[in-house]
Structures are given as structure tokens and as C-alpha cells.
């Protein structure tokens, strides 16, 4: 997958050299190209922003500079990328959106600083290519760069060959299929007892069927405790519903 990022802080993306992302890039699975937006600003100060029409605080990023940068970046290929503009006023970024993006051959991220990019840029490119304004959560960051890092990591780990264990992504919280709308339950490793805390006995039993059912029950339990609003939307089996009834009836005193 090719990913282009146009930003006034390309150095913000140094973490993409590390760990899974770094390895995916070394293996050629992920081709990340960073661009300094100021290279398309031609005045001596390399100005990329200006005061907002209508007044108000802060600055707005200038459309001509973004337009020139995007045109140059997309001119390199016949096809067009899916363009993503991070903004708190965008559509929510979810695991389903990450999967949708992971199926694209080319993504172009346009993170803004200040009060955002002149809205005509989104109107203009929204007619040329598939453009999404996307929010990573209901809070406001100082700029879109951190949101881009979040999205790249969520997307890249879904690409074939990035995760060591090919099945791990299907067990994730929110993974489409069995884990849709469910949080993953607790996990344990050796030693079997640590500071008087014991690993649940079932996990040491070697009984795969029972372990799978226990894990499913723990996912249901955790979701009921922490994100009860997700449960209603879950596609649950009769066994799942029975588990939920038990946890509800017991008041489930065990917090985790
Ligand atoms: N830029 C600032 N805040 C953001 C958010 N919550 N999501 C995406 N981009 C942002």
C-alpha cells in the first residue's frame, strides 16, 4: 500500500520507522511518502495560513498551497488515491473504516494545523476523488498529525504480512465477524501465580472448546461492564445471551 502524507510537520511521523510499521516499510508492504507542505509556499516566509474570513480566532490554511501540493502528489500515477482529511468534525474512525482503508492501494492524508484547511479544498477534491473527513474521537488535538499516525497504524496492521500471527487481527476487539461490537477479554502468560494472583484455571486445562467459550464469556462480560451500549448491537448466539443473563443476574462484582 502506498501512503502519502502532506504536512507542515513531516518529522512528526518518525514513529513509522519503528516496530511493526518500520518492518512493514522495510518489507515493502507499506510505502510511506512524507511531503513538507511549505515546499509549495513561495513567499520568503513559506506562509501556509491566513486570517479567517468573517473574523474569529486562529488561522486557516490557504487553499492554493494545499491545491498545488495535492495536485503534484496525485499527478505521479494514473489512478487516484483515497484522500483522508482528519478533523474533529469528520465521520468517526472505527475498525470497520480501518478495514475499508486497508483494502485501498493508495491513501493520501492531509492533516491540518491551526483552525483547519480552507473548506473549498475539500469541496474541490471531493469532486475529483474519494475524500473523507475523519475524526478519531470526540476531543480536539492540536493538529491532524497524531490522528494520521493513529489511522496509519490501525490500517497498516491489517495488511497481509504485517502481523506475525495472521489470526490475531480476527480476535481483536471490534473485528468484524464474531468480535463485532465486543471488547476482547483479559489475557495471561507465565507464571501461573504472580503476587498471589492466579491465572484462571480453565486456561491451563488444555481443553480448547471450553477455553474458547470462556474467552467469549469474558469478552461479553467486559463489554457489558465497560461499553454496555455496544451489546444491543451485537449479533449474539443463544449461548452468548445466556452468559449475559448470568452476568447481569449476578451483578458481576469482579472488576477488571
Ligand atoms: N484534528 C484535531 N482533532 C482531531 C480529531 N479528534 N480527529 C481527527 N483529527 C483531528
Boltz pocket constraint, residues with backbone or C-beta under 6 A from the ligand:
constraints:
  - pocket:
      binder: B
      contacts: [[A, 86], [A, 87], [A, 88], [A, 112], [A, 134], [A, 135], [A, 136], [A, 137], [A, 138], [A, 139], [A, 140], [A, 141], [A, 142], [A, 143], [A, 144], [A, 147]]
      max_distance: 6.0
